[in-house]
Amino acid sequence: MRYRELGRSGLSVSEIGYGAWGIGESAWIGSTEDESVRALHRALDLGVNFIDTARGYGESERIVGRVVRERAGDEILVATKVPPLNRLWPAPDGLDPAETFPGDHIRDSLETSLRASGLDHFDVVQFHVWSDDWVGRGDWLETVEELKREGKIRLFGVSINDHQPDNALRLVRSGTVDTVQVIYNIFDQAPAERLFPACVEHGVGVIVRVALDEGGLTGRITAGSTFPEGDFRNRYFRDDRPAEVERRVAAIRADLGVEADDMAETALRFVLSAPAVSTVIPGMRSVRNVERNTAVSDGRLLDDDRLAVLAGHRWQRNFYG
């Protein structure tokens, strides 16, 4: 496993982190706690030292906390998220921060997360939505600074609204945020235009989510793909979306000369080829996926020719909408 600096924080994080949404047994159907625990332990065995969870991920915080406590003595960094008080994802325009992240809500949510996980602090606490309209408004920053002084959090970050990378530029440039979490993948390359340069300039760590497009870039989504009842992918890949994803991935494979089984690796290497990226957090609900994904951290990045080819496969759309 290779490691990168998490912005100006002084912390080093594994290039491949662990995205723990899928193990919460809420939006992703099919995981079991025993399997999730095995996968988490295997990831840590292989050098993963960064786990991303959230208050809104079902049982995820509890499961992550259980594993971290079982690995007492290991240096494991855990990030969680505070949901917006109004429970609106993503944050629509025009909201006052008092409606989304008032100080007492931030503190109450963090205390709930600490109890659920059994941990005494989180290394990164992120707002689960963000709007740049909130810079300089509300009492959220004062509360964040208090929680840092109390030792309950080390770093503050935001999870940027889906496909809105420029909606955190003011925050990054303000110097008040330590990390940003953003969607970045072969289809959505927009963060590389303005957000990534700003993060490098201001020493902000970059956590990449949805690197595999919720499975779309694994090469396993086809026109006939189905998902368990209650699984959020039934909405994400609804109507003719699976067929279109299959066509676009086939075009990528043809241009690069890679097999379907190599698509997930290619997608992860694409993300890691961006120097601004600190860590990428694919969901890994099985030991097999942990072993396949962590193997990508071997220092082999995509060359300029392949990156130029992939630049032609940008696809502007929002399947969350």
Solvent accessible surface area in square Angstrom, and as a share of the most:
residue,aa,sasa,rsa
1,M,64,0.29
2,R,126,0.46
3,Y,104,0.39
4,R,43,0.16
5,E,103,0.46
6,L,0,0.00
7,G,26,0.25
8,R,114,0.42
9,S,34,0.22
10,G,63,0.61
11,L,26,0.13
12,S,49,0.32
13,V,0,0.00
14,S,0,0.00
15,E,10,0.04
16,I,0,0.00
17,G,0,0.00
18,Y,0,0.00
19,G,8,0.07
20,A,0,0.00
21,W,69,0.24
22,G,5,0.05
23,I,0,0.00
24,G,1,0.01
25,E,82,0.37
26,S,49,0.32
27,A,24,0.19
28,W,34,0.12
29,I,59,0.30
30,G,59,0.57
31,S,12,0.08
32,T,74,0.43
33,E,41,0.18
34,D,92,0.48
35,E,54,0.24
36,S,0,0.00
37,V,13,0.07
38,R,137,0.50
39,A,0,0.00
40,L,0,0.00
41,H,42,0.19
42,R,83,0.30
43,A,0,0.00
44,L,15,0.07
45,D,86,0.44
46,L,58,0.29
47,G,19,0.18
48,V,4,0.02
49,N,21,0.11
50,F,0,0.00
51,I,0,0.00
52,D,3,0.02
53,T,0,0.00
54,A,0,0.00
55,R,61,0.22
56,G,36,0.34
57,Y,25,0.09
58,G,40,0.38
59,E,77,0.35
60,S,0,0.00
61,E,2,0.01
62,R,93,0.34
63,I,0,0.00
64,V,1,0.00
65,G,0,0.00
66,R,79,0.29
67,V,0,0.00
68,V,22,0.13
69,R,120,0.44
70,E,93,0.42
71,R,46,0.17
72,A,89,0.69
73,G,85,0.82
74,D,73,0.38
75,E,120,0.54
76,I,19,0.10
77,L,4,0.02
78,V,4,0.02
79,A,0,0.00
80,T,1,0.01
81,K,1,0.00
82,V,2,0.01
83,P,3,0.02
84,P,0,0.00
85,L,88,0.44
86,N,46,0.23
87,R,135,0.49
88,L,81,0.40
89,W,110,0.39
90,P,60,0.38
91,A,7,0.05
92,P,61,0.38
93,D,128,0.67
94,G,70,0.67
95,L,26,0.13
96,D,57,0.29
97,P,3,0.02
98,A,62,0.48
99,E,81,0.36
100,T,0,0.00
101,F,1,0.01
102,P,22,0.14
103,G,6,0.06
104,D,98,0.51
105,H,27,0.12
106,I,1,0.00
107,R,66,0.24
108,D,90,0.46
109,S,10,0.06
110,L,2,0.01
111,E,46,0.20
112,T,45,0.26
113,S,1,0.01
114,L,18,0.09
115,R,172,0.63
116,A,34,0.27
117,S,2,0.01
118,G,44,0.42
119,L,29,0.15
120,D,114,0.59
121,H,60,0.27
122,F,1,0.00
123,D,6,0.03
124,V,1,0.00
125,V,2,0.01
126,Q,0,0.00
127,F,1,0.00
128,H,27,0.12
129,V,1,0.01
130,W,1,0.00
131,S,7,0.04
132,D,13,0.07
133,D,64,0.33
134,W,2,0.01
135,V,30,0.17
136,G,79,0.76
137,R,99,0.36
138,G,59,0.57
139,D,68,0.35
140,W,6,0.02
141,L,56,0.28
142,E,110,0.50
143,T,10,0.06
144,V,3,0.02
145,E,64,0.29
146,E,55,0.24
147,L,0,0.00
148,K,56,0.24
149,R,177,0.65
150,E,88,0.39
151,G,46,0.45
152,K,53,0.23
153,I,3,0.02
154,R,100,0.37
155,L,17,0.08
156,F,1,0.00
157,G,0,0.00
158,V,0,0.00
159,S,3,0.02
160,I,1,0.00
161,N,6,0.03
162,D,31,0.16
163,H,45,0.20
164,Q,68,0.30
165,P,11,0.07
166,D,52,0.27
167,N,32,0.17
168,A,0,0.00
169,L,18,0.09
170,R,125,0.46
171,L,0,0.00
172,V,0,0.00
173,R,131,0.48
174,S,47,0.30
175,G,43,0.42
176,T,41,0.24
177,V,0,0.00
178,D,16,0.08
179,T,0,0.00
180,V,0,0.00
181,Q,2,0.01
182,V,3,0.02
183,I,3,0.01
184,Y,10,0.04
185,N,2,0.01
186,I,0,0.00
187,F,3,0.01
188,D,17,0.09
189,Q,16,0.07
190,A,27,0.21
191,P,0,0.00
192,A,46,0.36
193,E,80,0.36
194,R,124,0.45
195,L,0,0.00
196,F,9,0.04
197,P,70,0.44
198,A,5,0.04
199,C,2,0.01
200,V,102,0.58
201,E,136,0.61
202,H,58,0.26
203,G,21,0.20
204,V,6,0.03
205,G,1,0.01
206,V,0,0.00
207,I,0,0.00
208,V,0,0.00
209,R,34,0.13
210,V,24,0.14
211,A,2,0.02
212,L,25,0.12
213,D,1,0.00
214,E,16,0.07
215,G,18,0.17
216,G,1,0.01
217,L,0,0.00
218,T,27,0.16
219,G,19,0.18
220,R,130,0.48
221,I,16,0.08
222,T,56,0.32
223,A,66,0.51
224,G,62,0.59
225,S,29,0.19
226,T,121,0.70
227,F,35,0.15
228,P,59,0.37
229,E,166,0.74
230,G,56,0.54
231,D,4,0.02
232,F,23,0.09
233,R,34,0.13
234,N,63,0.32
235,R,119,0.43
236,Y,2,0.01
237,F,8,0.03
238,R,81,0.30
239,D,127,0.66
240,D,95,0.49
241,R,38,0.14
242,P,9,0.05
243,A,25,0.19
244,E,45,0.20
245,V,0,0.00
246,E,67,0.30
247,R,148,0.54
248,R,84,0.31
249,V,8,0.05
250,A,47,0.37
251,A,44,0.34
252,I,0,0.00
253,R,75,0.27
254,A,81,0.63
255,D,85,0.44
256,L,15,0.08
257,G,67,0.64
258,V,21,0.12
259,E,112,0.50
260,A,33,0.26
261,D,86,0.45
262,D,56,0.29
263,M,0,0.00
264,A,16,0.12
265,E,64,0.29
266,T,10,0.06
267,A,0,0.00
268,L,0,0.00
269,R,15,0.06
270,F,10,0.04
271,V,0,0.00
272,L,4,0.02
273,S,17,0.11
274,A,12,0.09
275,P,129,0.81
276,A,17,0.13
277,V,2,0.01
278,S,4,0.02
279,T,0,0.00
280,V,0,0.00
281,I,12,0.06
282,P,6,0.04
283,G,47,0.46
284,M,0,0.00
285,R,52,0.19
286,S,26,0.17
287,V,48,0.27
288,R,136,0.50
289,N,57,0.29
290,V,0,0.00
291,E,69,0.31
292,R,86,0.31
293,N,12,0.06
294,T,11,0.06
295,A,67,0.52
296,V,5,0.03
297,S,9,0.06
298,D,62,0.32
299,G,35,0.33
300,R,147,0.54
301,L,92,0.46
302,L,21,0.10
303,D,80,0.42
304,D,117,0.61
305,D,111,0.57
306,R,78,0.28
307,L,48,0.24
308,A,70,0.55
309,V,55,0.32
310,L,0,0.00
311,A,52,0.40
312,G,68,0.65
313,H,27,0.12
314,R,107,0.39
315,W,24,0.08
316,Q,185,0.82
317,R,38,0.14
318,N,67,0.34
319,F,10,0.04
320,Y,43,0.16
321,G,65,0.62
